[in-house]
Amino acid sequence: MSIGEAINVLAQEKQITKYRIAKNANMSQTTLSEITNGKNSNPTIETLEKIAKGIGVPVSHLIKKVEELGQIEK
């Protein structure tokens, strides 16, 4: 699973829209959309930190979700 898919899963779990994540993260909806749609599959750690904050989780939780879903190998 990609980072974008993990963001989508967390958004569903937290019942938060991508619009709200972008607003909370102080980033454009376009940037978030590019990540969640796989057009940007390698966002910076700073961007991931903003997205995690926008979702309301620590960045470590976002990375762990990707690992749980099988994208990052330990």
RAHU-V232558 format. One record per residue. RES is the residue in three letters. SS is DSSP state (2 for helix, 1 for strand, 0 for the rest). PHI is phi as a letter, one per 40 degrees, with the letter a starting at -180 (999 if undefined). PSI is psi as a letter, one per 40 degrees, with the letter a starting at -180 (999 if undefined). Layout:
res: {RES/RES}
ss: {SS/SS}
phi: {PHI/PHI}
psi: {PSI/PSI}
This chain:
res: {MET/SER/ILE/GLY/GLU/ALA/ILE/ASN/VAL/LEU/ALA/GLN/GLU/LYS/GLN/ILE/THR/LYS/TYR/ARG/ILE/ALA/LYS/ASN/ALA/ASN/MET/SER/GLN/THR/THR/LEU/SER/GLU/ILE/THR/ASN/GLY/LYS/ASN/SER/ASN/PRO/THR/ILE/GLU/THR/LEU/GLU/LYS/ILE/ALA/LYS/GLY/ILE/GLY/VAL/PRO/VAL/SER/HIS/LEU/ILE/LYS/LYS/VAL/GLU/GLU/LEU/GLY/GLN/ILE/GLU/LYS}
ss: {0/0/2/2/2/2/2/2/2/2/2/2/2/2/0/0/0/2/2/2/2/2/2/2/2/0/0/0/2/2/2/2/2/2/2/2/0/0/0/0/0/0/0/0/2/2/2/2/2/2/2/2/2/2/2/0/0/0/2/2/2/2/2/2/2/2/2/2/0/0/0/0/0/0}
phi: {999/c/c/c/c/c/c/c/c/c/c/c/c/c/f/b/c/c/d/c/d/d/c/c/c/f/b/c/c/c/c/c/c/c/c/c/c/g/c/b/c/b/c/c/c/c/c/c/c/c/c/d/c/c/c/g/b/c/d/c/c/c/c/c/c/c/c/c/c/g/c/c/c/c}
psi: {i/i/d/d/d/d/d/d/d/d/d/d/d/e/f/h/i/d/d/d/d/d/d/d/e/f/i/i/d/d/d/d/d/d/d/d/e/e/d/g/e/g/i/i/d/d/d/d/d/d/d/d/d/d/d/f/i/i/d/d/d/d/d/d/d/d/d/d/e/e/d/h/i/999}
